[in-house]
Amino acid sequence: MNKTAQKYLPLIPLLVAYTGLYLVGRTLPGMWQLIAMIAFYCALGQAFNLFLGMTGYVDFGYVAFLGVGTYGMALAISRFYDAGLGIGLIGIGLIMAVGISTLLSLAVGAVALRLRGAYFAIATIGVNEGFRYFIEGAKIWNGSAGIIFSGQMNKAFGREFANVLSTYWADVMVFIIAGLSAFVTLFYMRSKIGYALTALREDEDAAKAMGINVTKFKIIAFITSAFFAGLLGAVAWAVKLTYVFPPDVFEILYTIEAIIIVLLGGAGTLLGPLVGGLIYGLSKYYLAIILPGFQLLIFAPIIIAIIVLFPEGTVGVLKKKVQGTALEKIIV
């Protein structure tokens, strides 16, 4: 096996897990919505891990990138639905989604990434709320009324295909986004970018003293993470729900969920977001049935216990267990 193939061996368990989830959802009756929800949380964790896991910085405004991604797709469909673009309309929506989320990440990163640690976290708290109130107050993109575009989707694709697009293909695209963000995570981990990010996560001053341009690499991780958030918002919310309202897409709960998923699985690991997404998605689903409304109340002490007892997360603990065995190469 050549060196390039060996570098990407850790993707095998991840791809097997995603394929298994897909097959469970497609073959077992009544499971598709649960599996789609788990896939969303895995993809959210993979995208968020690209920044939090690789830099150690906590971005409390992360949901803003999903929100503007949702708007990118909504604007594309509602404005160009009668242009005869066919499925190309979804492509334009994806481009607009990542374009807007990337521009927002550049604007936020240029200011917030000059700060460190807790100062950075505090500075990002107001990003999603600020952007939400800006949209509502300035009445851009329909302001607080949001955008409902189910009718435009029906006209662009036909009622039957629009329904399949929302109920099936949107979830399939979430699986693809989860896989792509995992691939980019591993690519970064195995390249100069990953080594630089690891150095700054461990000791930013020492990394800077070694000649690493820490600002440049933080911005790379920040933009990459926002890029995948924009894609996720475009397909998991816009295409799936066919509407967008500011209070829904800028809800800070999603950022908190992303933090929980990454910490549960293991920040900075490749498999961590998958494991964290599985644990969180299943727990949330069944807790909603048994104890509705108490999910976060139950997760709060669990997260505190994990941070204190197992700061490296589930996969971090597993990595230590398999050291010196054949599994060491694929548990990353």
C-alpha positions as CSV (number, residue, x, y, z in Angstrom):
1,M,0.0,0.0,0.0
2,N,1.5,3.4,-1.0
3,K,1.9,6.2,1.5
4,T,-1.0,8.3,0.1
5,A,-3.4,5.4,0.7
6,Q,-2.0,4.8,4.2
7,K,-2.7,8.5,5.1
8,Y,-6.4,8.1,4.4
9,L,-6.9,4.7,6.0
10,P,-8.7,6.4,9.0
11,L,-11.5,7.3,6.6
12,I,-12.5,3.7,6.2
13,P,-14.4,3.2,9.6
14,L,-16.0,6.6,9.1
15,L,-17.3,5.7,5.6
16,V,-18.4,2.3,6.8
17,A,-20.4,4.0,9.6
18,Y,-22.1,6.5,7.3
19,T,-22.9,3.8,4.8
20,G,-24.3,1.6,7.6
21,L,-26.5,4.5,8.9
22,Y,-27.8,5.2,5.4
23,L,-28.7,1.5,4.9
24,V,-30.4,1.4,8.3
25,G,-32.5,4.4,7.3
26,R,-33.4,3.1,3.9
27,T,-34.2,-0.5,4.9
28,L,-35.9,-0.3,8.3
29,P,-39.4,1.2,8.2
30,G,-39.8,4.5,10.1
31,M,-36.1,5.0,10.7
32,W,-35.2,7.6,8.0
33,Q,-36.0,10.7,10.0
34,L,-34.0,9.5,13.0
35,I,-31.1,8.6,10.8
36,A,-31.3,11.9,8.9
37,M,-31.2,13.8,12.3
38,I,-28.1,11.8,13.3
39,A,-26.5,12.5,10.0
40,F,-27.2,16.3,10.5
41,Y,-25.6,16.2,14.0
42,C,-22.6,14.2,12.7
43,A,-22.1,16.7,9.8
44,L,-22.5,19.7,12.2
45,G,-19.9,18.2,14.5
46,Q,-17.5,17.5,11.6
47,A,-17.8,21.1,10.3
48,F,-17.5,22.6,13.8
49,N,-14.5,20.4,14.7
50,L,-12.5,21.9,11.9
51,F,-12.2,25.0,13.9
52,L,-12.8,24.2,17.6
53,G,-11.0,20.8,17.4
54,M,-8.0,22.0,15.5
55,T,-7.4,25.4,17.2
56,G,-9.0,25.0,20.6
57,Y,-11.0,28.2,20.0
58,V,-14.7,28.1,20.9
59,D,-16.9,30.0,18.4
60,F,-20.3,30.8,20.1
61,G,-21.6,32.5,16.9
62,Y,-21.2,29.4,14.7
63,V,-24.9,29.1,13.9
64,A,-24.7,32.4,12.0
65,F,-22.8,30.6,9.2
66,L,-25.6,27.9,8.9
67,G,-28.2,30.7,9.0
68,V,-26.7,32.7,6.1
69,G,-26.1,29.5,4.2
70,T,-29.9,28.8,4.5
71,Y,-30.6,32.3,3.2
72,G,-28.2,31.7,0.2
73,M,-30.2,28.7,-1.0
74,A,-33.5,30.4,-0.2
75,L,-32.6,33.5,-2.2
76,A,-31.4,31.4,-5.2
77,I,-34.6,29.4,-5.4
78,S,-37.0,32.3,-4.7
79,R,-35.2,34.6,-7.2
80,F,-34.3,32.3,-10.1
81,Y,-36.9,29.6,-9.9
82,D,-38.4,30.6,-13.3
83,A,-35.0,30.8,-15.2
84,G,-35.3,27.2,-16.4
85,L,-32.0,26.1,-14.7
86,G,-33.3,22.7,-13.7
87,I,-31.2,21.0,-11.0
88,G,-28.5,23.7,-11.7
89,L,-30.7,25.9,-9.5
90,I,-29.5,23.9,-6.5
91,G,-25.9,24.3,-7.6
92,I,-26.4,28.1,-7.7
93,G,-28.0,28.0,-4.3
94,L,-25.0,26.1,-2.9
95,I,-22.6,28.6,-4.4
96,M,-24.5,31.5,-2.9
97,A,-24.7,29.7,0.4
98,V,-20.9,29.2,0.7
99,G,-20.2,32.6,-0.8
100,I,-22.3,34.4,1.9
101,S,-21.0,32.2,4.8
102,T,-17.4,32.6,3.6
103,L,-17.8,36.4,3.4
104,L,-19.3,36.6,6.8
105,S,-16.5,34.4,8.2
106,L,-13.9,36.7,6.7
107,A,-15.6,39.7,8.3
108,V,-16.0,38.1,11.7
109,G,-12.6,36.4,11.6
110,A,-10.7,39.6,10.7
111,V,-11.9,41.2,14.0
112,A,-12.5,38.3,16.4
113,L,-9.4,36.2,15.5
114,R,-7.2,39.0,16.8
115,L,-8.5,38.0,20.3
116,R,-7.6,34.8,22.2
117,G,-9.3,32.2,24.3
118,A,-12.2,33.5,26.4
119,Y,-12.0,37.0,24.8
120,F,-12.6,35.4,21.4
121,A,-15.5,33.3,22.7
122,I,-17.1,36.4,24.3
123,A,-16.7,38.4,21.1
124,T,-18.5,35.7,19.0
125,I,-21.5,35.4,21.3
126,G,-23.2,38.3,19.8
127,V,-22.5,37.4,16.1
128,N,-25.6,35.3,15.4
129,E,-27.9,37.5,17.5
130,G,-26.5,40.7,15.9
131,F,-26.8,39.4,12.4
132,R,-30.4,38.2,13.1
133,Y,-31.5,41.6,14.4
134,F,-29.7,43.3,11.5
135,I,-31.7,41.3,9.0
136,E,-34.9,42.0,10.9
137,G,-34.2,45.6,11.6
138,A,-32.9,46.6,8.2
139,K,-35.7,44.5,6.6
140,I,-33.3,42.8,4.2
141,W,-34.2,39.4,2.7
142,N,-37.8,40.0,3.8
143,G,-36.8,40.9,7.3
144,S,-38.7,39.2,10.1
145,A,-41.2,37.7,7.7
146,G,-38.5,35.4,6.3
147,I,-38.7,33.6,3.0
148,I,-41.2,30.8,2.1
149,F,-40.3,29.2,-1.2
150,S,-42.1,25.9,-1.4
151,G,-44.3,27.2,-4.2
152,Q,-41.2,28.3,-6.2
153,M,-39.6,24.9,-5.7
154,N,-42.7,23.2,-7.1
155,K,-42.6,25.5,-10.1
156,A,-38.8,25.0,-10.6
157,F,-38.7,21.2,-10.3
158,G,-42.3,20.0,-10.4
159,R,-44.3,19.0,-7.3
160,E,-43.2,15.3,-7.3
161,F,-39.4,15.9,-7.7
162,A,-39.5,18.9,-5.3
163,N,-41.0,16.6,-2.7
164,V,-38.3,13.9,-3.3
165,L,-35.7,16.7,-3.1
166,S,-36.9,17.8,0.3
167,T,-37.6,14.4,1.9
168,Y,-34.7,12.3,0.5
169,W,-32.0,14.1,-1.5
170,A,-31.5,16.9,1.1
171,D,-30.6,14.2,3.7
172,V,-28.3,12.4,1.2
173,M,-26.5,15.7,0.6
174,V,-26.1,16.0,4.4
175,F,-24.3,12.6,4.4
176,I,-22.0,13.8,1.6
177,I,-21.2,17.0,3.5
178,A,-20.3,15.0,6.6
179,G,-18.0,12.8,4.5
180,L,-16.4,15.8,2.7
181,S,-15.7,17.7,5.9
182,A,-14.2,14.6,7.4
183,F,-11.9,14.2,4.4
184,V,-10.8,17.8,4.7
185,T,-10.2,17.3,8.4
186,L,-7.9,14.4,7.7
187,F,-6.2,16.2,4.9
188,Y,-5.5,19.1,7.2
189,M,-4.3,16.7,10.0
190,R,-1.8,15.1,7.6
191,S,-0.5,18.3,6.1
192,K,1.4,21.4,7.1
193,I,-1.9,23.1,8.0
194,G,-2.7,20.5,10.6
195,Y,0.8,20.6,12.1
196,A,0.6,24.4,12.4
197,L,-2.9,24.3,13.9
198,T,-1.8,21.6,16.4
199,A,1.2,23.7,17.5
200,L,-1.0,26.8,18.0
201,R,-3.6,24.8,19.9
202,E,-1.0,23.5,22.3
203,D,0.9,26.8,22.8
204,E,0.1,29.8,20.6
205,D,3.1,31.9,21.8
206,A,5.5,29.0,21.3
207,A,4.1,28.4,17.8
208,K,4.5,32.1,17.0
209,A,8.1,32.0,18.3
210,M,8.8,29.0,16.0
211,G,7.9,31.2,13.0
212,I,4.4,29.9,12.4
213,N,2.0,32.5,11.0
214,V,-0.8,31.6,13.6
215,T,-3.3,34.2,12.3
216,K,-3.1,32.8,8.8
217,F,-3.8,29.2,9.9
218,K,-6.5,30.3,12.3
219,I,-8.3,32.1,9.4
220,I,-7.9,29.0,7.2
221,A,-9.6,26.8,9.8
222,F,-12.2,29.4,10.5
223,I,-13.2,29.9,6.8
224,T,-13.2,26.1,6.1
225,S,-15.4,25.5,9.1
226,A,-17.8,28.3,8.0
227,F,-17.8,27.0,4.4
228,F,-19.2,23.6,5.5
229,A,-21.7,25.3,7.8
230,G,-23.0,27.3,4.9
231,L,-23.4,24.1,2.8
232,L,-25.2,22.4,5.7
233,G,-27.6,25.2,6.3
234,A,-28.4,25.3,2.5
235,V,-29.4,21.6,2.3
236,A,-30.4,20.5,5.8
237,W,-32.6,23.6,6.4
238,A,-33.4,25.4,3.2
239,V,-33.9,22.5,0.8
240,K,-35.4,20.2,3.4
241,L,-37.8,22.7,5.0
242,T,-38.4,25.1,2.1
243,Y,-38.7,28.2,4.3
244,V,-36.4,30.3,6.4
245,F,-37.2,32.5,9.4
246,P,-34.5,34.5,11.3
247,P,-35.4,33.2,14.9
248,D,-35.1,29.6,13.7
249,V,-31.9,29.8,11.7
250,F,-30.0,32.0,14.2
251,E,-31.0,30.0,17.3
252,I,-27.9,29.7,19.5
253,L,-29.0,26.2,20.6
254,Y,-27.4,24.8,17.5
255,T,-24.0,26.2,18.5
256,I,-24.4,24.6,21.9
257,E,-25.3,21.3,20.3
258,A,-22.2,21.5,18.1
259,I,-20.0,22.1,21.2
260,I,-21.6,19.1,23.0
261,I,-21.1,16.8,20.0
262,V,-17.5,17.7,19.6
263,L,-16.7,17.4,23.3
264,L,-18.6,14.1,23.6
265,G,-16.7,12.5,20.7
266,G,-13.3,14.1,21.2
267,A,-12.2,17.6,20.0
268,G,-9.5,17.5,17.3
269,T,-10.1,13.8,16.4
270,L,-11.4,12.5,13.0
271,L,-14.0,10.1,14.4
272,G,-15.0,12.2,17.4
273,P,-17.8,14.2,15.6
274,L,-19.2,10.9,14.3
275,V,-19.3,9.3,17.7
276,G,-20.5,12.5,19.4
277,G,-23.2,12.9,16.7
278,L,-24.4,9.3,17.2
279,I,-24.5,9.6,21.0
280,Y,-26.1,13.0,21.0
281,G,-28.6,12.3,18.2
282,L,-29.8,9.0,19.8
283,S,-29.9,10.5,23.3
284,K,-31.9,13.6,22.2
285,Y,-34.3,11.5,20.2
286,Y,-35.2,9.1,23.0
287,L,-35.0,11.7,25.8
288,A,-37.5,13.7,23.8
289,I,-39.9,10.7,24.1
290,I,-39.2,9.9,27.7
291,L,-38.4,13.3,29.2
292,P,-39.4,16.0,26.7
293,G,-37.8,19.4,27.3
294,F,-35.1,18.2,29.7
295,Q,-32.5,17.2,27.1
296,L,-30.1,20.1,27.7
297,L,-30.6,20.0,31.5
298,I,-29.5,16.3,31.5
299,F,-26.6,16.9,29.1
300,A,-25.1,19.9,31.1
301,P,-23.8,17.8,34.0
302,I,-22.8,15.0,31.6
303,I,-20.6,17.5,29.6
304,I,-19.1,18.9,32.8
305,A,-18.3,15.3,34.0
306,I,-16.7,14.5,30.6
307,I,-14.6,17.7,30.6
308,V,-13.3,17.0,34.1
309,L,-12.9,13.2,33.8
310,F,-12.3,12.6,30.0
311,P,-11.2,15.9,28.4
312,E,-10.1,14.1,25.3
313,G,-13.6,12.7,24.7
314,T,-14.8,9.2,23.8
315,V,-12.4,8.8,20.8
316,G,-9.5,10.2,22.8
317,V,-10.0,7.5,25.4
318,L,-10.3,4.9,22.7
319,K,-7.1,6.1,21.0
320,K,-5.2,5.4,24.2
321,K,-6.7,1.9,24.5
322,V,-5.6,0.9,21.0
323,Q,-2.1,2.3,21.1
324,G,0.4,-0.4,19.9
325,T,-2.3,-2.4,18.2
326,A,-3.3,-2.7,14.5
327,L,-6.3,-0.4,15.2
328,E,-4.0,2.5,16.0
329,K,-3.7,3.5,12.3
330,I,-7.5,3.9,11.8
331,I,-8.6,5.3,15.2
332,V,-7.7,8.9,14.7
